[in-house]
Amino acid sequence: MISDKINENSPWQDLTEGNKLFEAATSREFKTGEWRTQRPVHDAEKCRDCFLCVPVCPDMSILVTKEEKIEFDMDHCKGCGICAKVCPFNAISMEV
């Protein structure tokens, strides 16, 4: 299994060439949130649980819990700020 050998700690010499897929569904294994320069901060008091932020996240980093509240997957969030832009209640702000 390729994913056992290659991970976010692998040296560049061990990485596969670009545009070649050797195994499906491995993106969750790579924690890419460390790239972000800003992080989303959720204000639960302002949030009206409209979930408009959920479908616009390009990394699917906004999760809806069983209690129907949002939660951020900071391991994969890139800090793009789209969620903060679409929130009509200003319940998400971007902080450094």
Short mmCIF file of the C-alpha atoms (twelve columns), coordinates in Angstrom:
data_MODEL
# 
_entry.id   MODEL 
# 
loop_
_atom_site.group_PDB 
_atom_site.id 
_atom_site.type_symbol 
_atom_site.label_atom_id 
_atom_site.label_alt_id 
_atom_site.label_comp_id 
_atom_site.label_asym_id 
_atom_site.label_seq_id 
_atom_site.Cartn_x 
_atom_site.Cartn_y 
_atom_site.Cartn_z 
_atom_site.pdbx_PDB_model_num 
ATOM 1  C CA . MET A 1  0.000   0.000  0.000   1 
ATOM 2  C CA . ILE A 2  1.524   3.298  -1.130  1 
ATOM 3  C CA . SER A 3  -0.011  5.419  1.664   1 
ATOM 4  C CA . ASP A 4  1.958   3.418  4.256   1 
ATOM 5  C CA . LYS A 5  5.184   4.572  2.635   1 
ATOM 6  C CA . ILE A 6  4.428   8.153  1.612   1 
ATOM 7  C CA . ASN A 7  3.054   10.730 4.070   1 
ATOM 8  C CA . GLU A 8  3.510   14.394 5.022   1 
ATOM 9  C CA . ASN A 9  6.895   13.576 6.597   1 
ATOM 10 C CA . SER A 10 8.317   11.878 3.505   1 
ATOM 11 C CA . PRO A 11 11.380  13.527 1.928   1 
ATOM 12 C CA . TRP A 12 10.842  14.912 -1.554  1 
ATOM 13 C CA . GLN A 13 12.999  12.173 -3.067  1 
ATOM 14 C CA . ASP A 14 10.394  9.564  -2.045  1 
ATOM 15 C CA . LEU A 15 7.391   11.396 -3.501  1 
ATOM 16 C CA . THR A 16 5.755   10.175 -6.686  1 
ATOM 17 C CA . GLU A 17 5.894   12.220 -9.849  1 
ATOM 18 C CA . GLY A 18 3.087   14.729 -10.389 1 
ATOM 19 C CA . ASN A 19 -0.113  13.760 -12.208 1 
ATOM 20 C CA . LYS A 20 0.192   10.096 -11.248 1 
ATOM 21 C CA . LEU A 21 -2.301  8.519  -8.877  1 
ATOM 22 C CA . PHE A 22 -1.301  5.254  -7.281  1 
ATOM 23 C CA . GLU A 23 -4.074  5.018  -4.717  1 
ATOM 24 C CA . ALA A 24 -7.432  6.701  -4.240  1 
ATOM 25 C CA . ALA A 25 -8.756  8.646  -1.249  1 
ATOM 26 C CA . THR A 26 -5.482  9.525  0.483   1 
ATOM 27 C CA . SER A 27 -5.979  13.305 0.825   1 
ATOM 28 C CA . ARG A 28 -7.336  13.014 4.384   1 
ATOM 29 C CA . GLU A 29 -3.993  11.523 5.443   1 
ATOM 30 C CA . PHE A 30 -2.113  14.720 4.601   1 
ATOM 31 C CA . LYS A 31 -2.587  17.523 7.102   1 
ATOM 32 C CA . THR A 32 -2.360  20.626 4.921   1 
ATOM 33 C CA . GLY A 33 -3.761  23.185 7.378   1 
ATOM 34 C CA . GLU A 34 -0.267  24.284 8.343   1 
ATOM 35 C CA . TRP A 35 -0.152  26.266 5.083   1 
ATOM 36 C CA . ARG A 36 -2.662  28.822 6.302   1 
ATOM 37 C CA . THR A 37 -1.717  32.313 7.395   1 
ATOM 38 C CA . GLN A 38 -5.144  33.093 8.856   1 
ATOM 39 C CA . ARG A 39 -7.579  30.881 10.710  1 
ATOM 40 C CA . PRO A 40 -11.361 31.062 10.970  1 
ATOM 41 C CA . VAL A 41 -12.809 31.914 14.374  1 
ATOM 42 C CA . HIS A 42 -16.450 31.021 14.946  1 
ATOM 43 C CA . ASP A 43 -18.642 33.209 17.162  1 
ATOM 44 C CA . ALA A 44 -21.431 30.893 18.362  1 
ATOM 45 C CA . GLU A 45 -23.423 33.837 19.730  1 
ATOM 46 C CA . LYS A 46 -23.778 35.382 16.266  1 
ATOM 47 C CA . CYS A 47 -24.228 32.093 14.389  1 
ATOM 48 C CA . ARG A 48 -27.780 31.236 13.302  1 
ATOM 49 C CA . ASP A 49 -26.894 27.737 12.040  1 
ATOM 50 C CA . CYS A 50 -27.778 28.563 8.440   1 
ATOM 51 C CA . PHE A 51 -24.830 26.417 7.249   1 
ATOM 52 C CA . LEU A 52 -24.196 28.638 4.223   1 
ATOM 53 C CA . CYS A 53 -20.489 28.349 5.007   1 
ATOM 54 C CA . VAL A 54 -20.417 24.551 4.722   1 
ATOM 55 C CA . PRO A 55 -20.887 24.040 0.949   1 
ATOM 56 C CA . VAL A 56 -18.555 26.893 -0.057  1 
ATOM 57 C CA . CYS A 57 -15.494 25.530 1.744   1 
ATOM 58 C CA . PRO A 58 -13.164 24.255 -1.000  1 
ATOM 59 C CA . ASP A 59 -11.465 21.844 1.417   1 
ATOM 60 C CA . MET A 60 -14.615 20.524 3.107   1 
ATOM 61 C CA . SER A 61 -13.101 21.734 6.389   1 
ATOM 62 C CA . ILE A 62 -16.365 22.887 7.948   1 
ATOM 63 C CA . LEU A 63 -18.138 19.996 9.584   1 
ATOM 64 C CA . VAL A 64 -21.668 19.828 10.978  1 
ATOM 65 C CA . THR A 65 -21.802 17.995 14.303  1 
ATOM 66 C CA . LYS A 66 -24.588 15.733 15.529  1 
ATOM 67 C CA . GLU A 67 -25.830 18.718 17.538  1 
ATOM 68 C CA . GLU A 68 -26.130 20.603 14.221  1 
ATOM 69 C CA . LYS A 69 -23.388 23.080 15.023  1 
ATOM 70 C CA . ILE A 70 -20.403 23.872 12.816  1 
ATOM 71 C CA . GLU A 71 -16.882 22.852 13.664  1 
ATOM 72 C CA . PHE A 72 -13.664 23.544 11.756  1 
ATOM 73 C CA . ASP A 73 -11.222 20.849 10.676  1 
ATOM 74 C CA . MET A 74 -8.056  22.854 11.285  1 
ATOM 75 C CA . ASP A 75 -5.875  19.995 10.021  1 
ATOM 76 C CA . HIS A 76 -7.151  20.723 6.494   1 
ATOM 77 C CA . CYS A 77 -8.424  24.339 6.533   1 
ATOM 78 C CA . LYS A 78 -6.223  26.562 4.335   1 
ATOM 79 C CA . GLY A 79 -7.539  29.839 5.772   1 
ATOM 80 C CA . CYS A 80 -8.951  31.126 2.486   1 
ATOM 81 C CA . GLY A 81 -11.705 33.101 4.257   1 
ATOM 82 C CA . ILE A 82 -14.534 32.190 1.897   1 
ATOM 83 C CA . CYS A 83 -16.610 31.021 4.866   1 
ATOM 84 C CA . ALA A 84 -16.229 34.407 6.559   1 
ATOM 85 C CA . LYS A 85 -17.213 36.237 3.350   1 
ATOM 86 C CA . VAL A 86 -20.443 34.274 2.854   1 
ATOM 87 C CA . CYS A 87 -21.616 34.378 6.475   1 
ATOM 88 C CA . PRO A 88 -24.573 36.800 6.560   1 
ATOM 89 C CA . PHE A 89 -24.333 37.107 10.356  1 
ATOM 90 C CA . ASN A 90 -20.571 37.851 10.587  1 
ATOM 91 C CA . ALA A 91 -20.230 34.816 12.840  1 
ATOM 92 C CA . ILE A 92 -16.886 33.831 11.277  1 
ATOM 93 C CA . SER A 93 -13.874 36.097 11.363  1 
ATOM 94 C CA . MET A 94 -10.368 35.470 10.091  1 
ATOM 95 C CA . GLU A 95 -7.529  35.957 12.547  1 
ATOM 96 C CA . VAL A 96 -3.768  35.641 12.269  1 
# 
